[in-house]
Amino acid sequence: MGNIVERLTSLDYIIVIAYLVILVIIGYRASFSKDKNKDETLFLANKSLGWASIGFNMWGTNVGPSMLLAFASIGYTTGIVAVNFDWYAFIFLFLLAIVFAPKYLAAKVSTMPEFMGNRYGDSTQNILAWYALVKILISWLSLGLFAGGFLVRQILGIPMWQSVTVLVAFAGLFTFFGGLKAIAKVNVFQMILLIAVSLSLTLLGLHKVGGISALYAKTPGHFWNLIQPTSDPKYPWYAILLGYPVAAVAFFCTDQSMVQSVLGAKNLKQGQLGVSFIGWLKLLSLPLFIITGILCYVLFPNLKDPNEAYMTMVTNLFPPGMNGLVIVVLIAVLVGTIGSSLNSLSTVFTMDVYVKKINPQATNKQIINIGRLTVVAGCIFAVIVVLAIDNIKGLNLFDVFQSILGFIAPPLSVVFLLTVFWKKTTRKAVNFTLSIGSVLSLGTGITYLWILPPDQNDFWPHYLMLSFYIFAGLLIMAILISLLDRSPSIYKINDEHQANIEKPSRIVWISWTALAVVMVVLYIFFNGH
């Protein structure tokens, strides 16, 4: 597995160097173009993003290095069930596009804390800003960077601190100079590259196995079911049905790293089509990521560690001259995820902490400088946290990432859903859920992951169900607090914002309807095997 470096040819080195040069040129043109507005900020690309940039950028943010590792690993051990984490997402992407995005864009906000602050005041904005900063630093930057460093260490055999320092510095440069606009333009190029390389690996594997029919014949039937029985220990149907939506609402509808691309849209139509586009792109998860693991199960059935499935396929199937492309793709997914995370971190701190609390009269130049300093600080913090994570042994990256998100998500999902769908939600209920509710949720997560881990204590439910129970409990508490509040402070409808809310266009509805039909057909097809 660690012999990629030994197999690199002159062509591989040329490919890597050419890729880096192209990447720098794209980033430079986006960051220092002649027609760049002097008042343009780093954060929302001057509202210039079209649907393709939004879709590719959101997908690039979502497709981290952990996905290449984890989806192949789960494909190797359980088949296609993990595709639920991408295909089931279309419901919550639809919620973002049709319900949340019109309100976000009508309110003309830069961040999610600002949106909630408009409705419930400074106290809510402050709580949510710090919560968002911690979430971005841990669940996005640190875990994403750890997965990338883990892969680079496997390939190149260099220490973790060297791997992550180089990776975060490279990704940070684009954020530092170009902000969201540079990251979005780079991600379009990188995601096309990712599709090409991943599809090549799948086709090479299918050729070696003998085709799709041969692959199906050589694997257990349940490998091809999206819906697993109640008795399934890893991903029973009820855990995905009830638990996944808690994380999905928080991840797709309220997470700054994901939503920021939509906030940078030219208009609502482009934003809604962009979110639809990522829904279509997620269809590719099966052929690009999951099937790689299933192919590995057939071709290399005795792996000691399923996490090695992706790299095993790469080192054994790619001919000399193509290994450079693998290194290129790893850099691509890292720059996409880490760059977007750094930009979101910079946006939240600058707009919700610096401008709101420290220097309300800040000039655009000062705002950009603080944003850039935040990027540098985020890079340093992420490297320190990654080195700490590296000392934890026996880490199953995918489940740890999903479970951490599952414990961070419930308070966010509760307050955003209630804010949008129930007008009687009070400030007291929102602040209680974001503060006390977060302590309860994160405390449960720490107990589950470290103090009383489930592999030593069998009283725990599935981590997805645990997330659902926390969500349900916080939702009930928030409703009761709102109903029992004797002096309720509720959101007063802003007439200007309300007037700005647009209805989806015909092409938007056609795109989402077609995607829904395709998803229903796929769920019917991949069941009962």
Secondary structure, DSSP 8 states (H G I E B T S, - for coil): -TTHHHH--HHHHHHHHHHHHHHHHHHHHHHH-TT--TT--SSSGGG-B-HHHHHHHHHHHH--HHHHHHHHHHHHHH-GGGGHHHHTTHHHHHHIIIIIHHHHHHHT-SSHHHHHHHHH-HHHHHHHHHHHHHHIIIIIIIHHHHHHHHHHHHHH---HHHHHHHHHHHHHHHHHHHHHHHHHHHHHHHHHHHHHHHHHHHHHHHHHHTSHHHHHHTS-GGGG-SS--TT-SS--HHHHHHHHHHHHIIIIII-HHHHHHHHTBSSHHHHHHHHHHHHHHGGGHIIIIIHHHHHHHHHSTT-S-GGGHHHHHHHHHS-TTSHHHHHHHHHHHHHHHHHHHHHHHHHHIIIIIIIIII-TT--HHHHHHHHHHHHHHHHHHHHHHHHHHTTS-S--HHHHHHHHHHHHHHHHHHHHHHHHH-TT-BHHHHHHHHHHHHHHHHHHHHIIIIIS-TTT-TT---HHHHHHHHHHHHHHHHHHHHHH-SS--B----HHHHHH-----HHHHHHHHHHHHHHHHHHHHTS--
